[in-house]
Amino acid sequence: MPACLRRARPLLGTIVQIQVEGLGEADALAALDAAFAEIARVHRCMSFHEADSDLSRIHRAAPGTVVSVDQRTAEVLHIAQNVELLSHGVFNVAVAARLVANGCLPHPASPFVPDPSACWRDVELLPEHGVRLLKPLWLDLGGIAKGYAVDRAIAILQRSGATQGGVNAGGDLRVFGARAEQVWLRQGQDSATLLAAVELANAAVATSSSVDAGSCGPHVHGVSRAPARSDTTVSVVAESCVVADALTKVVLAGDAAVTAEVLAAFGAEASVHEPAIGWTRLARAA
């Protein structure tokens, strides 16, 4: 009999829950194990903290040196550059130096002082998964890698033959299958302020918040490096979780024009919670 199995493991700095349906028990367990293993691989490749991650090797390399990275890391950097271009630099993975200065990230094991003028355009993506920095800078993929890991896990579940499934990695969630799921958005980590989102079917939702962030400011504008709006929570619904994850940072830090342009480009929908206003829906997915 096809089983509906649900498992959870600590990964990506949170508890990741995966559900799979439509498979026999043995096949379902194998699919779950493979999906968790893929999420762990994404973390190992893109961790800012792990000494042997692709990011750490890039940070130790002299500017102008080609660093060969995992194809997963290369794919995330390509996606990031597309969002960076469409958002006019509001989304920017080259802001890690500011986050280190703010106390949000630890100082990496890098012998180079980041160039204050460096930006995402100074990250050159080469054939065969090569990465070359044109100026000394530090990269942070924390605003996009979790969503990518969710997408990779979903792809494994789908290839296994599952008919329904989902991956929930804290604020990043994606589901597939004929049955829609109702998703509730939460304002802040511990708040009881909720909004019933649209029915989620074959889509993803990601949530990012500056609520309860204190003085750290985990999200900054990619050009000005100014902190994103405080006391604000953003949820984005998109076709893929990697896009939804990245676009939450655009909505948090960007102005209304940039936000509307980027949401339209990806056919995404955003909901924003501000204490004085409550929840506001900015755009509706196409």
C-alpha positions in Angstrom: 0.0 0.0 0.0 1.3 3.5 -0.8 2.4 5.2 2.4 2.3 8.8 3.6 5.5 9.3 5.5 6.8 12.3 7.3 10.3 12.7 8.8 12.2 15.6 10.4 16.0 16.3 10.9 18.1 19.2 12.1 19.6 20.8 9.0 20.3 24.3 7.6 20.2 25.8 11.1 16.5 24.7 11.6 14.4 21.6 11.6 13.7 20.4 8.1 10.4 18.4 7.7 9.8 16.3 4.6 6.6 14.5 3.6 6.1 12.1 0.8 3.0 10.2 -0.5 2.2 7.7 -3.2 5.1 5.3 -2.6 5.5 2.0 -0.9 7.1 2.3 2.5 10.6 1.1 1.5 10.6 3.5 -1.5 9.3 6.3 0.5 12.0 5.9 3.2 14.7 5.7 0.5 13.3 8.9 -1.1 13.3 10.7 2.3 16.9 9.7 3.0 18.0 10.8 -0.4 16.2 14.2 0.0 17.8 14.8 3.4 21.2 13.8 2.0 20.9 16.3 -0.8 20.0 19.1 1.6 23.1 18.3 3.7 25.2 18.4 0.5 23.9 21.9 -0.3 24.7 23.0 3.2 28.3 21.7 3.0 28.9 23.4 -0.3 27.5 26.9 0.6 28.1 27.2 4.3 29.7 30.5 5.4 31.0 28.8 8.5 32.4 25.5 7.4 36.2 25.7 6.6 35.9 23.3 3.6 32.9 24.8 1.9 33.0 26.3 -1.5 32.5 29.8 0.0 35.4 29.4 2.4 37.7 28.3 -0.4 36.6 31.3 -2.5 37.3 33.6 0.5 40.8 32.2 0.9 41.7 32.5 -2.8 43.5 35.6 -4.1 41.5 37.9 -6.4 41.9 36.7 -10.0 42.3 33.1 -9.0 39.8 30.6 -10.5 38.2 28.4 -7.9 36.4 25.3 -9.0 33.2 24.8 -7.1 30.4 22.2 -6.9 27.8 22.5 -9.7 25.2 23.3 -7.0 27.2 26.3 -5.8 27.7 27.5 -9.4 24.0 27.2 -10.1 23.0 29.2 -7.0 25.5 31.9 -8.0 24.0 32.1 -11.5 20.5 32.4 -10.0 21.7 35.0 -7.6 23.2 37.1 -10.4 19.9 37.0 -12.3 18.0 38.3 -9.3 20.7 40.9 -8.7 20.4 42.1 -12.2 16.6 42.3 -12.2 16.6 44.0 -8.8 19.2 46.5 -9.8 21.5 45.2 -7.1 19.1 45.3 -4.2 19.7 41.6 -3.8 23.4 41.2 -3.6 25.4 38.1 -2.3 28.5 40.2 -2.0 27.4 42.0 1.1 29.0 39.6 3.6 31.6 42.1 4.7 28.8 44.4 6.0 27.1 41.5 7.7 30.4 40.6 9.4 30.8 44.2 10.5 27.2 44.1 11.9 28.0 41.0 13.9 25.6 38.8 11.9 28.4 36.6 10.5 31.7 35.5 11.9 34.9 36.8 10.4 35.9 34.3 7.7 39.4 32.7 7.4 40.4 35.1 4.7 43.8 36.8 4.3 42.2 39.6 2.3 40.4 42.8 3.4 37.2 43.2 1.3 37.2 46.2 -1.1 34.4 48.5 0.0 33.5 49.2 -3.7 33.2 45.5 -4.5 29.7 44.2 -5.6 28.1 41.3 -7.3 29.5 42.4 -10.7 32.9 41.5 -9.3 32.0 37.8 -9.1 32.9 36.2 -12.5 31.2 32.9 -13.3 33.2 30.8 -15.7 32.7 27.5 -17.6 33.0 24.2 -15.8 31.8 25.7 -12.5 34.7 28.1 -12.1 34.4 31.2 -9.9 36.8 34.2 -10.0 36.6 37.3 -7.8 37.8 40.5 -9.6 38.1 42.3 -6.3 38.6 41.0 -2.7 35.1 40.4 -1.3 33.1 38.0 0.9 30.0 36.1 -0.3 27.0 35.1 1.7 24.5 32.7 0.2 22.3 32.6 3.3 19.6 34.6 1.5 19.1 32.0 -1.3 20.8 28.7 -0.5 18.1 27.4 1.9 15.4 27.8 -0.8 17.7 26.1 -3.3 18.1 23.1 -0.9 14.4 22.8 -0.7 14.0 22.7 -4.5 16.7 20.1 -4.8 15.0 17.9 -2.2 11.6 18.3 -4.0 13.2 17.2 -7.3 14.5 14.0 -5.6 11.0 13.3 -4.3 9.4 13.8 -7.7 12.0 11.6 -9.4 11.2 8.9 -6.9 7.7 8.7 -8.3 5.9 10.3 -5.4 2.5 11.8 -6.2 2.4 14.3 -3.4 5.1 15.8 -1.1 6.5 18.8 0.6 9.6 20.1 2.2 9.5 22.6 5.1 12.8 24.2 6.1 11.6 26.7 8.7 10.7 29.8 6.7 11.1 28.0 3.3 8.4 25.6 2.1 7.5 24.0 -1.2 4.8 21.4 -2.1 3.9 19.4 -5.1 1.0 17.2 -6.1 -2.7 17.5 -7.0 -3.8 18.4 -3.5 -3.3 22.0 -2.4 -2.0 22.9 1.0 -3.1 25.9 3.1 -0.2 27.8 4.5 -0.3 30.2 7.4 2.1 33.0 7.5 3.5 34.1 10.9 4.7 37.6 11.8 8.0 37.2 13.6 9.5 34.1 15.1 7.2 33.8 18.1 4.2 36.0 17.2 0.7 34.7 17.1 -0.2 37.2 14.3 -1.2 35.1 11.4 -2.5 35.5 7.8 -4.0 32.6 5.8 -2.0 32.5 2.6 -3.4 31.4 -0.8 -3.8 27.7 -1.3 -0.3 26.4 -2.2 -0.2 23.8 -5.0 3.0 23.0 -6.9 4.5 26.2 -5.6 6.8 27.5 -2.8 6.6 30.1 -0.1 9.5 31.7 1.8 9.4 34.1 4.7 12.1 36.5 6.0 11.8 38.8 8.9 13.7 41.7 10.5 11.5 41.3 13.6 13.4 40.2 16.7 16.7 40.8 14.9 17.9 43.3 17.5 20.8 45.5 16.2 22.2 42.8 14.0 20.3 43.6 10.9 20.5 40.3 9.0 19.3 41.8 5.7 20.8 44.9 4.0 20.2 46.8 0.7 22.7 45.4 -1.8 23.8 48.8 -3.1 23.6 51.2 -0.1 24.3 48.4 2.5 21.7 50.1 4.7 19.7 47.8 6.9 16.4 46.5 5.7 13.2 47.8 7.2 12.9 46.8 10.9 9.8 45.2 12.4 8.8 43.9 9.0 8.0 40.3 7.9 7.8 39.4 4.2 6.5 36.2 2.6 6.8 35.5 -1.1 5.0 32.8 -3.1 6.7 31.7 -6.3 7.1 28.7 -8.5 10.4 27.7 -6.9 11.7 28.1 -3.4 15.0 29.5 -4.4 13.3 32.4 -6.1 10.8 32.9 -3.3 13.7 32.9 -0.8 15.7 35.5 -2.7 12.7 37.8 -3.4 11.9 38.1 0.3 15.2 40.1 0.6 14.3 42.3 -2.3 10.9 43.2 -0.8 12.5 43.8 2.6 15.2 46.1 1.3 13.9 47.5 -2.0 11.6 50.4 -2.8 8.1 49.9 -4.2 9.2 50.3 -7.8 11.9 47.7 -7.6 9.7 45.3 -5.6 6.9 45.5 -8.2 9.3 45.0 -11.1 10.9 41.9 -9.6 7.7 40.3 -8.5 6.3 40.8 -12.0 9.4 39.3 -13.6 9.0 36.1 -11.6 5.2 36.0 -11.5 5.4 36.1 -7.7 3.2 37.3 -4.9 4.3 39.0 -1.7 2.7 39.7 1.6 4.2 42.2 4.0 3.5 42.6 7.7 4.2 46.0 9.4 3.0 46.7 13.0 1.1 49.9 12.1 -0.6 48.4 9.1 -0.8 44.6 9.5 -0.6 42.3 6.5 -0.6 43.8 3.0 -0.6 41.8 -0.3 1.6 43.6 -2.8 1.2 41.5 -6.0 -0.7 38.5 -7.2 1.1 35.7 -9.0 0.3 35.4 -12.7 
